[in-house]
Amino acid sequence: MDLDFDKPIKDIENKIAELKTLNLKSKVNFASEIKVLEKRCQEQIRSIYSNLTPWQVVQIARHPKRPVLQDYISLIFNSFIELHGDRIYADDQALIGGLATLDKHRVMLIGHNKGKNTKENIERNFGMAKPEGYRKALRLMKMAEKFRIPVLMFIDTQGAYPGMEAEKRGQAEAIAHNLTDMAQLEVPLIALVTGEGGSGGAIGIGAGDVILMLSFSIYSVISPEGCASILWRNAKFAPEAAEALKLTAPSLLKMGILNEIVEEPIGGAHRNHEETARNIKMSLIRHLDTLNQIPLKKLLKQRFEMYARMGKP
């Protein structure tokens, strides 16, 4: 997917690729020209990505080449053993979890499971979990509590699945139950928004002691298109809605909704999966080291106080 505001960057990248091809086919050496263009490309990326509108950030958060949970599992964790099923109805592939190791830490990893192509997205319901997904997540959180293992939650979803079958099986109740239990869970909880943090689908695995967001991710009670359809009666006003919703990481940090922004590489996570993963890994390890030193009673008290402060001027 080519973003409109990315076109100047894409034009330079195409020229670089063209010169590199000519280098291989002809006797003329274009190394100096390529070097100049690469420098110009980096300057262009830095200029554009330091002045993005909220709607442009929304488009980056939805970029099809942005890393998904499976990428982060392979790039960040030493091992991962997936655990299946909610023990009630089914195994929801839109939300997966299991035991993982992160450096010296044993953790329970839970996250929305978007695909990298159409086939995978259909299999994983585009990362939109059903009640069985949230019940599976809670089952794994309870298992982590039993064995005193911290829980890491990777959020990347448009929202919980809104279909009739999900509503019949208690979608709202499953998310509400998760929120109630996460508030009292007796292990450290870290939530990270990696792409889209959409509505109840996000907060269903989003309550924690530390809330993190990647710098070009979004977190909101409703999508810009949904908000525009309600307030303006027209989804074309999505850019205005994105501005009003204050859904970007800097806005949410200022309001006290999150604790830290994890910086993405220049040009976004979709341009450099490895560097994004390294930044996430360093942040997670640092927070795990800190949270594991806090006595349980104090940890739960701090968690309550953090959420009690939200929304206050």
HULINUR-V66558 format. One record per residue. OMEGA is omega in whole degrees, 0 to 359 (999 if undefined). BURIAL is 1 if it has 24 or more other ideal C-beta (glycine too) atoms within 12 Angstrom, else 0. D_CENTER is the distance of its C-alpha to the mean C-alpha in Angstrom with 1 decimal. Layout:
# HULINUR-V66558
((OMEGA,BURIAL,D_CENTER) (OMEGA,BURIAL,D_CENTER))
This chain:
# HULINUR-V66558
((177,0,18.8) (178,0,20.6) (183,1,19.5) (183,0,22.7) (178,1,22.1) (187,1,21.4) (178,0,25.0) (178,0,26.9) (181,1,24.6) (179,0,25.0) (179,0,28.7) (179,1,29.1) (178,1,27.0) (179,0,29.3) (177,0,32.4) (180,1,31.3) (179,0,30.9) (180,0,34.3) (178,1,36.0) (177,0,34.7) (178,0,36.1) (178,0,39.4) (182,0,39.5) (186,0,39.7) (184,0,42.2) (179,0,44.6) (180,0,46.5) (180,0,45.2) (181,0,42.5) (185,0,39.8) (182,0,38.0) (178,0,38.8) (179,0,37.6) (180,1,34.4) (179,0,33.8) (181,0,34.5) (179,1,32.1) (177,0,29.3) (179,0,29.8) (180,0,29.9) (179,1,26.7) (178,0,24.9) (180,0,26.5) (178,1,25.5) (181,1,21.8) (181,0,22.0) (183,0,24.0) (187,1,21.8) (175,1,18.4) (182,0,19.9) (183,0,21.1) (172,1,18.5) (176,0,18.9) (180,1,16.2) (176,1,16.7) (176,1,16.3) (176,1,12.9) (181,1,12.0) (178,1,13.5) (180,1,11.6) (181,1,8.1) (186,1,10.0) (183,1,11.8) (179,0,13.1) (178,1,13.3) (181,1,9.7) (176,1,9.0) (185,1,8.0) (182,1,8.5) (177,1,12.1) (182,1,12.0) (178,1,10.4) (183,1,13.1) (185,0,15.8) (187,1,15.0) (191,1,14.3) (179,1,16.2) (179,0,20.0) (178,0,20.3) (177,1,18.6) (183,0,20.7) (177,1,19.2) (192,1,20.9) (166,0,21.6) (178,0,22.6) (181,1,22.9) (178,0,26.7) (187,0,27.5) (187,0,26.7) (175,0,24.5) (184,1,21.6) (181,1,18.6) (176,1,16.8) (180,1,13.9) (184,1,12.8) (179,1,14.1) (179,1,15.0) (180,1,17.6) (182,1,19.3) (173,1,18.1) (180,1,19.6) (186,1,17.9) (181,0,20.9) (187,0,23.4) (166,1,21.1) (184,1,21.1) (167,1,18.0) (181,1,16.8) (179,1,13.4) (180,1,11.9) (173,1,8.9) (194,1,8.5) (176,1,10.4) (178,1,10.4) (180,1,13.4) (176,0,14.5) (185,0,17.6) (181,0,19.4) (180,0,20.9) (180,0,17.8) (177,0,16.0) (179,0,19.2) (184,0,19.4) (178,1,15.9) (177,1,16.4) (179,1,13.6) (179,1,11.1) (186,1,13.2) (175,1,14.6) (182,1,18.3) (180,1,20.1) (176,1,20.7) (180,1,17.1) (176,1,16.8) (174,1,20.2) (180,1,19.3) (180,1,16.4) (177,1,19.1) (181,1,21.6) (175,1,19.6) (179,1,19.0) (176,1,22.7) (178,1,23.5) (178,1,21.6) (181,1,23.6) (183,0,26.8) (177,0,26.4) (181,0,25.0) (177,1,21.7) (180,1,18.6) (174,1,15.5) (183,1,12.0) (180,1,9.3) (186,1,5.8) (176,1,4.5) (183,1,4.2) (173,1,7.8) (182,1,10.6) (175,1,12.2) (182,1,14.6) (185,1,17.2) (184,1,20.0) (184,0,22.8) (182,0,26.2) (178,0,26.0) (179,1,22.8) (179,0,24.6) (182,0,27.8) (172,1,26.1) (182,0,24.8) (183,1,21.2) (180,1,21.6) (181,0,23.5) (180,1,21.0) (179,1,18.2) (179,0,20.8) (178,1,22.1) (181,1,18.8) (180,1,18.5) (183,0,22.2) (178,1,21.9) (179,1,18.8) (185,1,20.8) (185,0,23.6) (189,1,22.1) (172,1,24.1) (176,1,21.6) (180,1,19.0) (176,1,15.5) (177,1,12.4) (180,1,9.1) (174,1,6.0) (184,1,3.3) (181,1,1.7) (177,1,3.6) (172,1,5.8) (190,1,6.6) (165,1,10.0) (181,1,13.1) (177,1,14.4) (178,1,12.1) (185,1,9.3) (176,1,12.0) (171,1,13.6) (191,1,11.6) (181,1,10.7) (183,1,14.0) (176,1,14.6) (178,1,16.8) (177,1,14.2) (181,1,11.1) (173,1,9.0) (168,1,6.9) (190,1,6.8) (178,1,9.9) (172,1,9.3) (180,1,6.3) (182,1,8.0) (188,1,8.9) (179,1,12.2) (181,1,14.9) (177,1,15.6) (177,1,14.8) (180,1,17.0) (179,1,19.2) (178,1,19.8) (180,1,20.7) (180,1,23.0) (180,0,24.6) (187,0,25.5) (183,0,26.6) (184,0,28.0) (182,0,28.8) (182,0,27.3) (179,0,23.8) (178,0,25.0) (180,0,24.4) (177,1,20.6) (178,1,20.6) (179,0,22.7) (179,1,20.6) (178,1,17.4) (184,0,19.7) (185,0,21.0) (181,1,17.8) (188,1,16.7) (181,1,13.0) (183,1,12.1) (179,1,11.2) (179,1,15.0) (182,1,16.3) (176,1,14.4) (180,0,15.4) (180,0,18.9) (178,0,19.0) (180,0,18.1) (178,1,15.1) (184,1,13.1) (187,1,14.7) (172,1,13.4) (175,1,11.6) (187,1,10.7) (173,1,12.4) (175,1,11.7) (176,1,14.9) (181,1,17.3) (175,1,16.4) (183,1,12.7) (182,1,10.6) (179,1,12.4) (183,1,15.6) (181,0,15.2) (187,1,13.0) (180,0,15.3) (177,0,15.2) (180,1,11.5) (179,1,11.8) (180,0,14.8) (178,1,13.4) (182,1,10.7) (180,1,13.7) (180,0,16.0) (181,1,14.1) (181,1,13.6) (181,1,17.3) (181,0,18.5) (177,1,17.2) (178,1,18.3) (181,0,21.7) (184,0,22.1) (181,1,21.1) (180,1,23.3) (184,0,26.2) (176,0,26.1) (187,0,28.6) (182,0,27.2) (179,0,29.2) (180,0,27.9) (181,1,24.2) (178,1,24.5) (179,0,26.5) (179,0,23.9) (179,1,21.1) (183,0,23.5) (179,0,24.4) (181,1,20.9) (177,1,20.3) (180,0,24.0) (185,0,23.6) (178,0,20.8) (179,0,22.4) (180,0,25.5) (999,0,27.0))
